[in-house]
Amino acid sequence: MLPILLVTFPFFALVLCGYVAARARMLPLEAIPGLNGFVLYFALPSMLYRFGATTPIAQLLDARVFLTWLLCALIMVGFTIAVSLNQRIRWNDASFGALVAAFPNTGFMGVPLLVALLGAQAAGPIIVTIVVDMVITTSLCIALSRLDGADQHGMAVALRNALKGVLRNPLPWAILLGGVASAIGMELPGPVSKTVGLLADAASPVALFTIGAVLARSQMLAALHKHEPIPLGDYLPVAGFKLLLHPLLVLLVGAMAIRMGVALERFSLTVMVLIAALPSASNVSLLAERFGADNGRVARIILVSTAAAFFTFSGAVALLA
């Protein structure tokens, strides 16, 4: 267990550093969107392009990983919405709660952490799950969030906006370009390759630091606006679904698929289970705010899952890796 903690500790320590820096105002809150922009538009696309370009195309187009991950995501979304809906939590809040239960922090945390733990061969399954979560799971949850019926055309508009957001997101394009480079054996010119490499190397520390800063900002803004106290039952169970139920579900579905004769590699299944054991994606908080959901509840789920994941994720690695 100690060797695993020696690998995972620095990643979670960087998240804590970002949290402390924002809480102590060493990092101005106004600077956090700039950090987010650097990671989203420069560093992380460079990292994903590099992984895509150096990963065999067969791994990037693994339909078995795609369908297994998609099925589990759909189950998580449906189950979380079903147990969350009540008189206070309607479709909008329940749908974004379901999104944080089904969408791990794969981009900002999972890529560098799992590659450090399992090696570069983990990049293929990771990239497949990112595509599913960004394109399908996110779009589905945004569409479901419009079912409250406040606007007759709310779902159609939300789904169209979600698809536009996917097209404007640089991460799928970086994956696509990397996959094309892998398929045709293209290599970037030396200076361009070195620039992409420098940006890719910056992705891990800046992204992890930014996660902590974003979590701190969410807490500080919630306190500033004096939100009503959120009952523990509204967010603790969903954080538990993310950290415990999601990886268990992926493990069971993947193992069942293998027993039924599906040629799913056990290494790919291990990678998927560990991805599912990651905390909730921090960018869901921004989506919840944009679509008028209870961002305080979403932020608490992300914060609790991130803090607890240091122990639960390390435990999952000890059992599987």
Secondary structure as UniProt FT lines:
FT   HELIX           2..23
FT   TURN            24..25
FT   HELIX           29..31
FT   HELIX           32..38
FT   HELIX           39..43
FT   HELIX           44..54
FT   HELIX           57..60
FT   HELIX           63..84
FT   HELIX           91..102
FT   HELIX           106..110
FT   HELIX           111..118
FT   HELIX           120..122
FT   HELIX           123..131
FT   HELIX           132..137
FT   HELIX           138..145
FT   HELIX           146..148
FT   TURN            152..153
FT   HELIX           154..168
FT   HELIX           170..184
FT   HELIX           190..224
FT   TURN            225..226
FT   HELIX           232..240
FT   HELIX           241..245
FT   HELIX           246..259
FT   TURN            260..261
FT   HELIX           266..276
FT   TURN            282..283
FT   HELIX           284..290
FT   TURN            291..292
FT   HELIX           295..320
//
